[in-house]
Amino acid sequence: MSTLLNFENVTSYYGATRILKDFSFEMEQGQCLCVLGRNGVGKTTLMRTIMGLTDRSTGAIRINGAEISAKPPHVRATYGLGYVPQGRGILSDFTVRENILLGTFARADKASEIPDICLRIFPYLKENLDKRAGLLSGGQKQQLAIARALAVGPQILLLDEPTEGIQPNIVNEIGEILKMLNKELGISLILTEQHIKVARKLGDAFLMVDNGRVVARGPIAEMTDELVNRHMTI
Amino acid sequence: MDLGSLLNALILGVSIASIWLIAALGLTIIYGTAGVINMAHGEFIMLGAYSSYMLQFYLGLPYLLCLPASFVIVALVGLALERGLIRYLYNRPLDTLLATYGVSLVLMQGVRLIFGSDPKYLAVPEMFQSNVMLGSASISAFRIVVLGITAFLVFALWLLFYKTRFGVQVRAVMQNKEMAASFGINSGRIYMMTFALGAGLAGVAGALFGVLAIVLPTMGASYVVQAFLMVVVGGGSLAGSVVASGVTGEMQSVFAFFTNDTFARFIIFVLIVVFLRFRPQGLFAQAGARR
């Protein structure tokens, strides 16, 4: 196993406010890393820092050893980052097809077709390619956001609260799909999650965040109830 | 009044609409994509006219070749302006307003210094100088050329924005710059290219207006108000500008038929103010969150 993503003393800012402080961790190729913590501790900012969407950051961020922290978001995406943001970030004026095609602009091979995988795992999208994305339900939008991130041909999928605001039966479905992507296709996942159950089911490793700092990390088996209680109960 | 002359007014209205629309096209593209209110748009039009004048007067280029050449020249001016100034101001709308206004003054005075304040004229091929009968309406052949070129440009822009990968990139940036960037789209490059495109379209408009009227350093001012109104009423989208130009062009012509040009314009301005009171976002507003 080799290190896929590596943060070294990263501090990330909005304006003059530090959101992530001295943030260091690494994740292995093929892992599913669950980022846990209460609301507002910096989980979403971690995702945005990886994509380069915060105002500025210091420290080193490496993907496969390549330093990316000085690169703008549109260049970072081409390192194989498939981003599924909080709130899904679907372009509502676009059709389903155009939304998925958006993902292909970040492909390393410059292919302009929708990859098979996107439609194979989401039959609903396949049947509604020309529907306006704004008309989809929350769960369907989440599927579309994942399909779009897969169109990048990603090494890492960044999933920011993928089960937030989605009805329970779809939560399971999305959980299964993520598991399949991770275990069968070998796509590494970084997942922020409030549901401990989902994290335990999918995760290989965890990263507990509190107040912008890493307070604990390790294999998911080491995520004790005591740790969860200390950093996640309100 | 008789039905025949009302029909004439309607036909003339299409011609007026096409003139207003071609004046507004470049502004629409730049405002719609980058959200920049380009106060130098009128001067881009003026530069287009002077480009054609220079090419014709010094190089003897045939008029029909001056049109694409003016597009290229003014697009390059727009490109230089975007790279040198506008790109530093995208997050500061008020500053772009002032900066582009400053640029418009520089361009106007610069052209005045070089060419003087006396009017220049563009020569067109003989066949465009005649009048054509459309039904019972007599209309100058050149106005039909303007109409044709406007229709061609609208169609070409539609193809560009809705049928190409570049178009998908532009529309993605318009809706959500952050998500576009997260998927590999370089929004800076998109803004640069649309600004150049918008400037180039103003250049074509100028090359046409130089024939319809005379070429003067101040000529931009007479078109830019109409252009801005079309963009505001249309809501900044291509379809919006087309519909806004069509409707106001026809109204101008029909009101002028019953009263006179000046009064017709007065009525239209009042109607636009009332319209914007009830629909400030314009006809077809962009739903996306711009930056």
Interface residues (C-beta under 8 A of the other chain):
Chain A: M51 L53 P72 P73 H74 A77 T78 L81 Y83 P85 G89 L91 S92 D93 F94 E98 L101 L102 G103 F105 A106 R107 S112 G134 R148 V152
Chain B: R165 V168 Q169 R171 A172 Q175 N176 E178 M179 A180 A181 S182 F183 G184 I185 N186 S187 Q286 A287 G288
